[in-house]
Amino acid sequence: MPKRTSLGLITVICAAVACSLIGIEFFRHFSFNNNAPIENWVTTATYLNNAFSPVLLFASIFLLYRTWSDSKEALELQKRELEATKEVLKEQSDTQNFTVIKDAVFDIADKVKSSLQKKYAYGRIGDEWILVSESTSGFKTAFPINSSGEEIKNIIKLEDFLHQYFIFSSKKPIESTRYNNSLKGLILSAPTLQYIDKVKSIALFMKALKSDEFKEVLEITLFAKLTIFTWLMFVEIAYHLLKTAKEGEQDIAELVFIEIAGLTCRQLKAVAWLNALSDEVLAKLKERKLL
């Protein structure tokens, strides 16, 4: 089959040959004198014009069709190339977006992990539980003295406190007493509420991730950087933000809760630990169909 680029040339050659044959055949049957009167010239021109017209018309139509077909295919090729270019640019944009967000959330996670190693004074005064940072004046609070004359208090890393707290919280039902309620209140006290901005930032960064595939990968790696108990604390904080959101802040609070709680529920393999969350949070997770 002839190449597409040679079809036009073949068409022109065929039209020229056909017209030449018609002319030869005409002059083979009819003699023509250059000194013939003008009427003979007109008659000859009219005859040849009528004879050549179908051939030239066919050639013109065919060449026009080829031009239209080639233009259409060129446009389709340009469209495919444009789509391919857009896909490449989108992949590059998604990759850059992922890299920027990954670096940002990993930096936040590293800072959270580091701050969770800080020491706190942890103990009970009467029925009230106390948890205060060593960097505050409250760290020197006088705790009850035992029979040996020593203060009944623990010096504990915040990470270890979260571990102990969620073990306590997982043993439901928890009797509503002043002692228990005071201990439950520590999960939303100054030591944990310092992470509000970090919880918000992680949620907003994860929401800004464009690629679902990249988001899935980032969720897995980000979740592994912190302990289960840190993520449970994040969920409690996210619900606190949702519950206390002022007018005009509800949408952001909802977004933060969905992102943080959704990430935790999807990545938490030991799902039994979800029972350590407060009953209010569990009810909200079921309402949002995250459980």
Secondary structure as UniProt FT lines:
FT   HELIX           4..29
FT   TURN            34..35
FT   HELIX           38..115
FT   TURN            116..117
FT   STRAND          119..125
FT   TURN            126..127
FT   STRAND          128..133
FT   TURN            134..135
FT   HELIX           137..140
FT   TURN            147..148
FT   STRAND          153..157
FT   HELIX           158..170
FT   HELIX           178..185
FT   HELIX           186..188
FT   HELIX           190..193
FT   TURN            194..195
FT   HELIX           196..208
FT   HELIX           212..225
FT   HELIX           228..244
FT   TURN            247..248
FT   HELIX           250..267
FT   HELIX           271..276
FT   HELIX           279..287
FT   TURN            288..289
//
